[in-house]
């Protein structure tokens, strides 16, 4: 390795940035792991599979108890479908991505969707690029 690569390897700012990236990856993984859509979907799949098995092995007497309808089989299939939809939703739109989309940069002091302030309020937010307006020439 060259001297320059040794300098960057020992640079505290680079090490701090790498640690921040590792922490961000851990936070993303934790957010996705404990996403309620995954937990609920998994429970629906488990209970749906149990009811499906019970429905497949139902006797004629059990079916007659429910007015001739194999309730365990039908509800088990419905629960499997709902569980699959929950898991599909959780895997196609991960929670970590949705949380990142909702975050604003730290230096942005504006409210999303709010009109840009004018007059004395604009002076307080003068450093924000989103609130600066060009002077109008038609006011002369």
N, C-alpha and C positions, 0 to 999 in steps of 0.2 A: 504494500500500500504506500501511496505517496504521503508526503507530509500534510498536504491539504486534506486528504481523506481522514487522517488522524485528528486534525483540528475539528472537522465537522462531527466526528464521532464523539468527541468530548464536549461539544458545545452544549451548554445547559438549555438553551432555547430549543435546539433540535430535540433533545431528550424530552423536554417538557411537551413539545408538540407530538412526539411519538406516544407519550403516555396519554395525552388527551385523545388521540385517535384510538388507542386501545380501550380507554374508558368509554368512548362513544360506541365502539363495536359491542362492548359488553352490555351497554344500556339498550342498544337495538335488539340484541339477542334476548335480554330479559323481558323487554316489552313484548316481543313476539311470543316468547315462551308462556307468559302468563296472560295472554290475550283471552278474554272471556269467551270469545267466539270459538276458539279451539277447545276450551274446556267443555262448553255446552255442547258443541258438535260431537265431541268424543263420548260424552254421557248419552246423548241421543243414539249414537251408533251402538254403544254397549247394550242399553236397554232395548233398543230395536232388535238387535240380534237375539237377545234372550226371548223376547215375545215372538219373534219369527220362528224360533225352534219350538217353542211351546205351541204355536199355532199349527206348525206342520205335524206335530204329534198329538193334536187334539182328537179326542174320541167323539163319537156321535152324541153321547150324552152331554158332553161339555158344550158342543155346538148348539144343542137344543136348549140349553140353559139361557143362551143369548139370542133366542128367537130365530134360530137357524142361521145365524151369522157367525162366521169364524172370526170373532173379535180380536183375538190375540194375533192372528196372521195379518189382518188388515192394519191394525194399529202398529204392529211391528214393522211392516213395510213403510207405513207413513213416517214412523220415527227414523228409519234408515234414510229416507229421502230428506227429511228435515236436517238430520245430522250431516249428511253429505253436503247440503246447501250451506250450512254454517261453516264447514271446513273449507269448502270452495271459496266462500266469501273471505275467510281469514287468510287463505294462502294467496288469493289473487290481489288483495288489498291489505298488505301487512300493516300492522298498527304502527310500527316504527316509521314507515313512510308517511303515514297520515299525521303523525306527531311532528315530523320535520316540516311538512307543508304548512302547518299551522304556526310555526315559530317565526318571529320577526327578528331581524338582526338587532344586536344590542345597541348599536348607535342610531337606530331608527326610532325617532320619538313621535312619529305620527300614528294615528289610529287608522287601520285599514278601512277604506270605504268612506272616510270622513272627508268633507271638503277642505281644501287647503285654507288656512286662516289668512285673513287680510287685516291691514291696519295695525293697531298696537300689538295684537296677538302674534302677528307674523314676525315682529322684532324678536320675540322670545324664542322663536324657532328658526332663527335666521341661518343656523348651520345645517339644516336639513335640506337635502337636494330636492326632496319631493314637495317642499312648501315654497320654494323660491318661484316667484313669478316675474316675468319680464314686464317692464312698465308699458302701459298701453299708450299708443300714439293718438288714439281717437278721443282722448279726454281733454285735449287742448281747447 
